[in-house]
Amino acid sequence: MAINNTSLCNWHQMASEHETPVIPLLTPYKMGNFNLSHRMVLAPLTRMRSYDNVAQPHAVLYYSQRTSPGGLLISEATGVSDSAQGLIHTPGIWTKEQVEAWKPIVNAVHAKGGVFFCQIWHVGRVSSSVFQPNGQAPISSTDKPLKPQMGMEFTPPRRLRTDEIPQIINDFRIAARNAIEAGFDGVEIHGAHGYLLEQFMKDKVNDRSDEYGGSIENRCRFALEVVEAVVKEIGAQRVGIRLSPFTEHSDSGDSDPKALGLYMANALNKYNILYCHMVEPRMKNAIEIVECPHHSLVPMRKAFKGTFIAAGGYDRKDGINAVAENRTDLVAYGRLFLANPDLPKRFGLDAPLNKYNRENFYTHDPVIGYTDYPFLE
Ligand SMILES: Cc1cc2nc3c(=O)[nH]c(=O)nc-3n(C[C@H](O)[C@H](O)[C@H](O)COP(=O)(O)O)c2cc1C
């Protein structure tokens, strides 16, 4: 996609002429068959309030609070199978009960005119045997253990045999079909933050010697086979993927993250998927920001032919500039949206924001820190 600065110039010009400026972040965007009314996306946010891996009725209010007509929402990470979980009370989408539980939540988002994608997830080795069927070891690309972090301990993983990989790909395919059955408009394949897909993609984790290890092409094979299977099942224009080549969440570093990001952006074009959602290099992990040179997702944005979503550490001004300078089509907001259910409205008015309280990001209360953040009026 061509980068041009025309819209940014117009924006500054109009602002300086004291006319009501058009806010680039709040302009409409056509994402495939979806007519979005603005470019602010609810980032996927794990909230750990889905008791026993079943989405709960309180999520109806939570997601509908964050819905605006023509706004895009991405669900919290949602497990694809009984081996996909690594945390307590995260939702799944592999059983009939789980699919049914999502339906009223999706309906509520649609009733307010939102577009809702389900983030489908397998944690791989970021797990412990207590979350695994029959107390088995978590599965991964490797048997290298993960060091304890953020107060969590992990069971050393078991390296998947080559002949077991098709089964895991099939789990993603069925989860995608289930998401459509639940009413979601599409799925976002979770290929970020050190979880199973990244455990294959990144060379500091993947130490395989079969066709899923070694060269960049081999390391990306698993993720691309997941994409291919999901595309075949639900159609390319309902499929997005999230990638974080630069972050080192859960010990998932790569020796050449830019090459990895570019390889994936180009390879994804072959499948004609709807969007590529990438996490900014300034994110050290899922939530910590570090200093780094700007614009570094631009090569991937230019390489990828579909809709590009950027995420990680954006505020109002940053988001406006990124869209105005055509560095991205859409911007996903995590923590600001978590704490401000009416974030697009607040950005439109340049109104003050509620502060987020990280103490209850991951607590299990159905209201506190979840649906009790106030609206403007
Ligand atoms: C409470 C919390 C839960 C998160 N859960 C997920 C998740 O389920 N899936 C995911 O891809 N990223 C997850 N992230 C990362 C966010 O989607 C986002 O990339 C990150 O918060 C940085 O963006 P921000 O600066 O706008 O918050 C989570 C972040 C937070 C703070």
The ligand as an SDF file (V2000), in Angstrom:
LIG
                    3D

 31 33  0  0  0  0  0  0  0  0999 V2000
   -5.1540   -7.3230   30.9090 C   0  0  0  0  0  0  0  0  0  0  0  0
   -4.4990   -7.6400   29.5830 C   0  0  0  0  0  0  0  0  0  0  0  0
   -4.8510   -8.8070   28.9270 C   0  0  0  0  0  0  0  0  0  0  0  0
   -4.3160   -9.0950   27.6630 C   0  0  0  0  0  0  0  0  0  0  0  0
   -4.7330  -10.2200   27.0120 N   0  0  0  0  0  0  0  0  0  0  0  0
   -4.3450  -10.4440   25.7320 C   0  0  0  0  0  0  0  0  0  0  0  0
   -4.8940  -11.5100   24.9740 C   0  0  0  0  0  0  0  0  0  0  0  0
   -5.7770  -12.2590   25.4270 O   0  0  0  0  0  0  0  0  0  0  0  0
   -4.4430  -11.6860   23.7140 N   0  0  0  0  0  0  0  0  0  0  0  0
   -3.4940  -10.8650   23.1470 C   0  0  0  0  0  0  0  0  0  0  0  0
   -3.1210  -11.0570   21.9890 O   0  0  0  0  0  0  0  0  0  0  0  0
   -2.9760   -9.8240   23.8470 N   0  0  0  0  0  0  0  0  0  0  0  0
   -3.3920   -9.5800   25.1030 C   0  0  0  0  0  0  0  0  0  0  0  0
   -2.9090   -8.4810   25.7800 N   0  0  0  0  0  0  0  0  0  0  0  0
   -2.1010   -7.4850   25.0640 C   0  0  0  0  0  0  0  0  0  0  0  0
   -3.0170   -6.3810   24.5180 C   0  0  0  0  0  0  0  0  0  0  0  0
   -3.8760   -6.8590   23.4970 O   0  0  0  0  0  0  0  0  0  0  0  0
   -2.2030   -5.1910   23.9500 C   0  0  0  0  0  0  0  0  0  0  0  0
   -1.4300   -5.6300   22.8710 O   0  0  0  0  0  0  0  0  0  0  0  0
   -1.3250   -4.5850   25.0320 C   0  0  0  0  0  0  0  0  0  0  0  0
   -2.0970   -4.2590   26.1610 O   0  0  0  0  0  0  0  0  0  0  0  0
   -0.6120   -3.3320   24.5500 C   0  0  0  0  0  0  0  0  0  0  0  0
   -1.5440   -2.3830   24.0790 O   0  0  0  0  0  0  0  0  0  0  0  0
   -1.9790   -1.1140   25.0000 P   0  0  0  0  0  0  0  0  0  0  0  0
   -0.7230   -0.3270   25.2330 O   0  0  0  0  0  0  0  0  0  0  0  0
   -2.9760   -0.3750   24.1320 O   0  0  0  0  0  0  0  0  0  0  0  0
   -2.5700   -1.6450   26.2620 O   0  0  0  0  0  0  0  0  0  0  0  0
   -3.3920   -8.2070   27.0640 C   0  0  0  0  0  0  0  0  0  0  0  0
   -3.0280   -7.0410   27.7620 C   0  0  0  0  0  0  0  0  0  0  0  0
   -3.5740   -6.7530   28.9890 C   0  0  0  0  0  0  0  0  0  0  0  0
   -3.2010   -5.4650   29.6680 C   0  0  0  0  0  0  0  0  0  0  0  0
  1  2  1  0
  2  3  1  0
  2 30  2  0
  3  4  2  0
  4  5  1  0
  4 28  1  0
  5  6  2  0
  6  7  1  0
  6 13  1  0
  7  8  2  0
  7  9  1  0
  9 10  1  0
 10 11  2  0
 10 12  1  0
 12 13  2  0
 13 14  1  0
 14 15  1  0
 14 28  1  0
 15 16  1  0
 16 17  1  0
 16 18  1  0
 18 19  1  0
 18 20  1  0
 20 21  1  0
 20 22  1  0
 22 23  1  0
 23 24  1  0
 24 25  2  0
 24 26  1  0
 24 27  1  0
 28 29  2  0
 29 30  1  0
 30 31  1  0
M  END
$$$$
